[in-house]
Amino acid sequence: MPGLGKHRRPKQRPIARKLAFAGTGGAALALPLISATTAGAAVTQPAAAPAAKTVTLAAAKPAVEKAALPLSYSVTVGDTLSKIAAEHAVNGGWQALYEANRSAIGSNPSIIRPGLKLSIGAAAKAAAAKATAAAVKPATTYANNLDGWIRQSLDIMARHGIPGSYNGIHRNVMRESSGNPMAINNWDSNAAAGIPSKGLLQVIDPTFRAYHVPGTSLDSYDPVANITAACNYAAARYGSIDNVNGAY
C-alpha cells in the first residue's frame, strides 16, 4: 500500500510508451502506433495525386474567304480592249476581256463605244480559264479540201471574234471561185489596175493585207488565209460574210 501523503505515479502501459513525439520548433507530429495485435495489418498508403486533366481545345475555324466582287469598267474615248486589258491586268488579255463581254460589244472586238460597261473581274477571269482550257486541247486535223479549209477558217475566226457560218462561206466561195484556191480574175477593173482578185473568195492584195488575220499565211492564195481575211473584211463592211450575196 502506498504511504500516506504520497501518490504513486501510475505506470504507463506498454502500449502507451509506443507514443512518441517528434518535432522541430515546438511542433509535434504524432507517429502511428502499431500494437502487437495489428502488426500484420496493411499500412495505409498515401492517397494518389489526382490525374492531370487533359483539355482539348476546339480547332480554330478557318477564316471565311470573301468572294471577289465582279469589277466593271466604263469605256472612255480612245480606249481599246488591249489597252483596258493591259491597264487592269486581265488574265488572258484582250481576248478574255472580249469573250467576257461579247454580248455587250457585238461581233467586232475592234469597236467599243464610250460609256459601254465592261466586266473586268470575275467574268473576265472565267473567260480566261475557258480560253486556257481550250488552248490545251489536242490540235485538230483538217482535211486538205474545201470542207477542211472552211472548218479551219471558222475555228480561227472564232478565236478572233470574226462572225460567219459554214453555209455563208461555202455559198460565197462557190460563186466567186467554184472552190478553186488558185482562181484569179484577169479581166475586171481591179485586174486593169494591176491588183487582180485572187483565191477562193477573190480578194485583192491590198484588202488581203489590210484584213489579214495573224496566225495565217501571208500568201493570198493560201485557202485558209484567203477565207479568213475575206471574212474579216466582210464582217467590218457588212457585219458578216453571211450577209454577202453578191459582188463585195
Disulfide bonds with the S-S distance in Angstrom:
none
